[in-house]
Amino acid sequence: MQSKATNVADYLASLPEDRKTSIEAVRKVILANLDKDFEEGMTYGMIGYYVPHRIYPAGYHCDPKQPVPYINLASQKNHLALYIMGLYIDADHAKWFVEAWEKTGKKLDKGKACIRFKKVEDLALDVIGQTVKRTPAKKYLAQYEKALGPRLPAAKKAAKKAKSN
């Protein structure tokens, strides 16, 4: 469910207390481990952590007006969700994440980049913290560009220029 909130404080205030408590706990872990080049704000109706345009002026390849998304945290209709794009674009990182989570003994309800949970106790917060810390913005951007390859707008422009020469 996308929120109409325009800032994180309003988003949190709009949540039922039990969901708010869980989202705030995950948010605290993310912020404690987040590289300084990422920013927090509202993106896609969720709390977002992203590479701002001041660091990566080209923006998100799907919508260059948007910053490059890294993590989103949301209260959905039937669950809470943590979306970690780095798990989607880096298979080695995703493998490490699953193995580290399994060692905690907690059940992992995961899609490609989505971790679904009902309450904060369902999560391996230490693994989430390590995941965030393992990927500073510069490393994430390198993975992002590698994953996009020729679909990257800058790569398309360079290929077009090379072709015309």
N, C-alpha and C positions, 0 to 999 in steps of 0.2 A: 504494500500500500504506500503510495507516494504521499508524503506530507506536503502541506502548503506552507509550512514554516519556512521563514527566510533566514533563520539563524539557529545555531545549535541549542542555545538556551530555550528558545521557544519550542523547538522540537522536543526537547526533554520534558518541558513543562506540560506538553500535550499528552504525554504517555501515562497510562495507568501506573500506579506506584510500583507494582511488582516488575513490570517491564522496564520502567525507568531505572530501578535499582540494578537490574542486570545489565542494561545498556551502559549505565554510568561505570560499572565495574570493568567492563570490556574497554570502554573509552579510556579509563585511567591507565590500563595496561598498554594500550596503543600509544597514548601520549608519552608515557614514561620511556618508551623504546623507539620512538619515531625520530628519524633523521631530521635535522634542522631545515633541510631544503623542501620538505613536504609541508603542506598547510592543511588546516582543518577548516571545514565549512559545510554548507549544504550543497549537495549535488544529487541530481536525480531524485529529489524528495527524501533523501537519506543523509545521515551524517557522512561526510566524505573526507578522505585524506587523499591528497593529490599533489602532483607536481605543477606548481603555478606557472603562468605564462612568463613571469620574470626569469624563471629558470629554463623553461622550454617554450619559447615563443610560438612555435608551430601549433601547439595545443594538441588536443586529442584527434586522432586521424578520422574518426567517425563524425566529429563536429569540432572543427578547429577553434570555435569560440569557447569551447569547454577546456578546462585544464586536463592533463593526462591523469586519469583515475588510478589510484593505487589500492585503497581499501574503502569499502563502504560498510556502514553499520546501520541496521534498520530493524524496526518493529513491523513485521509483516502480519497478514491476517491470521495465520495459524501458527506462527513461530517467530522467533527472533533470528536474524541472519547477519553473518559476517562474511563479506565478499572480499577475498584477497586475490587481486588480479595476478600477483606474482606467482601464485600457485598454478594459474592457468597458462602462463607463458613460459614457465621454466619447469620442465619435467623433472630435473634433478632436485630442485627445491621442493616440488610437490611430493616426490618420493621420500625425501628427508622428513617432510612434515608428517606424512602418514605414519612413518616408522616411529618418529618421536612421540606422536600422539598415542600410538598403540602401546608404547612402553608405560604410559600413565595408567592404563587399565580402563580409561574412560571410553565410552562408545562414541564413535565419530560418525555423524550424519553429514556427509559431504557430497557435493556435486563437484564440477570441475574447479570452480573458484568459490563456491558457497559452502559455508559451514552453518547448518541449521541447529538451533537449540531452543529449549523452552525456558531454561533458567541458567543463571551464571554457573551454578554447580555442575552443569552438564559439560562445561568447558575445561580444557587443559590450559589455563591462563598462562602458565609458564611457557608452554609451547607457542602460544600466540605471541607472547612477548619476544621470544627468541626469533620467531619468524619475522616480525617487524624489524627487529634489530639487525638481522642478517642481510637486509636489503636496503642499503642507503639509496637515496634518490638517483645518484649517478649510475650505480649498478643497475637499478630498476630501468632507467632509461635505455641503457645499453641492451638489456634483455628485451625491452619493448621494441626497440628499433630492429633488433635481430629477428624477433618473431614476425614483425610486419614485412621485413624484406622489401620486395619491390612494390608492395602496397603502400609504403610510406610516402606521403606527398613529396618530401624532399627527394626521395629516390626516383619518383616519377619525373620530377622536373629535371633532374640530372640526366636521366635516360633520354628524355626528349631533346635536351640540349646537345647531348653527345650524338644523337641520331641526325640532327640538323647540321652538324659540322662535317 
